[in-house]
Amino acid sequence: MRWRKSESALEIITGDITAQHLDAVVNAANAQLAPGGGVAGAIHRAAGPELWEQCRTLGGCATGEAKITKGFALPARWIVHTVGPVYGRDEPAAELLAQCYRESLARADEVEATAIGFPALSTGAFGYPLEEAAAVALHTLFDALPGCRHVGLARFVLFGERDAAVHREVAERLAPEQGWQADRPTA
């Protein structure tokens, strides 16, 4: 499903974030930017050992921050690493999560990326409830994406259909409030 507002577009798909042919993809990173499980593990495995070599030089990443590296063996040219809040521990959780999305867009915009792929940040091992996280994420991207100089497409790349369905439902509710229109297929 796709939504538009002037020159900006937001998509929600199921798929593998490591296989996306976008300028940048977002890594749901840990504070050390180290290989781990979930999205971070998949991205590190697909990008190759050079990713960890570069990540080790960045001095880690605080919750809500975003740092950027090359994409190495990924189809994406860039990887934006952001550390989402651990639900129930890092507060204010909603503001920190929103900051992850804003900062990720900002890093991608700085390198003139035109398209970026996001996972559902903090919803795996960090325990953020999916619908609540989707509302924060979509509200933030609907608000921030039109202000980007270069990034015109944000794509949620979600691992399962349940996650995608929740994101689509939340987007359907929030998009009109923020002036976004759903693209409807023509018959």
WORASUL-V800480 format. One line per field, one symbol per residue. ss: DSSP state (~ for helix, > for strand, _ for the rest). burial: b if it has 24 or more other C-alpha atoms within 12 Angstrom, else e. Layout:
BEGIN
ss = ???
burial = ???
END
This chain:
BEGIN
ss = _>>>>__>>>>>>>__~~~____>>>>>_________~~~~~~~~~~_~~~~~~~~~~____>__>>>>>_______>>>>>>_________~~~~~~~~~~~~~~~~~~____>>>>___________~~~~~~~~~~~~~~~~~~_____>>>>>>__~~~~~~~~~~~~~~~~~~__>>_____
burial = bbbbbeebbbbbbbebbbbbbbbbbbbbbbbbbbbeebbbbbbbebbeeebbebbeeeeebbbbbbbbbbbbebbbbbbbbbbbbbbeeeeebbbbbbbbbbbbbbbbbebebbbbbbbbbbbbebebbbbbbbbbbbbbbbbbbbebebbbbbbbbbbeeebbebbbebbbebbeeeebbbeeeee
END
